[in-house]
Structure formats: structure tokens, C-alpha cells
Amino acid sequence: MLTRATIDRAVAAALEEDAPWGDLTSEALIPATAVATCDLVAREPGVFSGGDVFAAAFRLTDPAIVVDLVARDGDAFEPGAVLATVTGPARAVLTAERIGLNFSQRMSGIATLTARYVAEVAHTGARIVDTRKTTPGLRAFERHAVTSGGGHNHRYSLSDAVMAKDNHLAVLAQRGVSVTQALQGAMARLSHTTHVEVEVDRIDQIEPVLAAGIGTIMLDNFSLDDLRRGVELVAGRATVEASGGVTLGTVRAIAETGVDVISVGALTHSAPALDLGLDIRIEDAG
């Protein structure tokens, strides 16, 4: 969850990184009495995300700056749309400008890409989710952006759920341990509220995993035919997730195999920043 404390921590660090000893350019060129009024304007179509983060960049730089968010997170917009207005001391506005834009451009880019994936699977029953392939330190921001685009979040961290992947299963195999027995033993030690998911990359792995009574099975890098076979084999005994090599060109066909969830790493690791700009007007308050 993207809380105010999380926002303030990251934005304050970004402001400190960008102006550790102040904004020399603004202090040298801009009169202390100058007041700026700016519009956050879309240069291309998209879906907005990060409004509170954008506002925090200005609030933490100077509490005298007023930010009016015109668009809400999740709103779609066209080029030329005004997404927010900013008014306050010009020096402070110019100091905060880049950090505010960096966050809102990145988050809106993720929201926009997510919305495209969600639109591709409309009316199939499949849910688009993100992965842990996020920018270190910015997971809460990027995952919030996914939800702004209509997507859903996978487990937030390694502490939230059990997810046995190929390397976990490989270690068990090397030790000669039965996957079914290992999973059953682990589940007996876990709280009843802990969800268990297991990744498989072959059809023959499905039954031994399901025999343990897990909640979700991930079919990783399966062909479309094998995804359909996998869904039939699972037969409702667990949630079926498809993962691996998912693109905008393939996601619809994957959804139509009958899987419940499609996880897409590209939502956060490959989304391009959206082109947003801050159009500014300066006046002297003195």
C-alpha cells in the first residue's frame, strides 16, 4: 500500500539527491519574490498515476506551494489535458519540478501500459498481475501504478506468501525429496492464512503439486496447447496462473486458454515513462 509515510520518505530522498546543497540555478536567476503558476500537461494519451507523489515533491520543498490535482489516479486522458496545477514561490516550484515529473511520468507510464494489457484480456475472466521485478526501493509506487491501470498486485514481498519456484524444486529433487511430501510438510508448519503457490514448467509436474493441496499453480513458459491441457488437468482444484514471455501480442491468446491469472513482469520493468510536462508562468509578487 502506498502510504503518505512511504511517499514522503522516497520523495524526500529524491529531493535530497537532486539538490543536496540547494538549487543554485534558481537561487542565482529567479527573484525571491517571484511566484510561479504551472500546469501539469499531458503530451501524449495515457492513464494517470502518482498524483499524491507529484504533490509531495512540492509540499516537501515548500509548504507554501499549492497543488490542485485535476486528474485522479486511474483517469484516462488525451494529449493537452491538464492533470494538475501548481502555484507558489517560483524558486521552490522550479526546485521540485523534476522530482515531481520523474515520479508522475514513471507511474503514469506503468499505469498506461497496464491498462493496455487489461484491455487486451477484456471479457476473458483472466486477471493481469504484476511481479516482484520492480525498481529497488520503489515497489510500492510501481505497484500502486499497476492498480491505477486496472491491474492487480501479486505477493508484495518474500514475506507475504509461499511461492516455490523452479530453483526451490530443483533443490528438493537433488536431495531426493518428494515434492508432494515437501509441500505437505511445509503447509503443516504454516499458518492456515498463508497462501501457497508453486511454479511448474512441465505438464508432468502438475499432479504431484496438486496432490499437496496448494492454492495456486503457476504454469511457466507453457505453450498455448500446454496451457489448455494444464487448465484441464487442474480442473478447478487450484487457481491457475500463466507466466513467462507474456507480451501485448500474446496476452489475449493466453487468457483464452482459461487461466485465471496472467503475471507480467514488463508492467514494471519495461514500461516507458509517459511524456508529461510542466508549463510555467512567472509573476512578481513584490
PyMOL commands that set and color helices and strands:
alter all, ss='L'
color gray80, all
select helices_A, chain A and resi 4-18+24-29+51-61+90-120+139-148+166-174+179-189+203-210+224-234+251-255+266-269
alter helices_A, ss='H'
color red, helices_A
select strands_A, chain A and resi 34-42+46-47+66-69+76-77+82-89+127-129+162-164+196-200+216-220+239-243+261-263+276-284
alter strands_A, ss='S'
color yellow, strands_A
deselect
rebuild
show_as cartoon
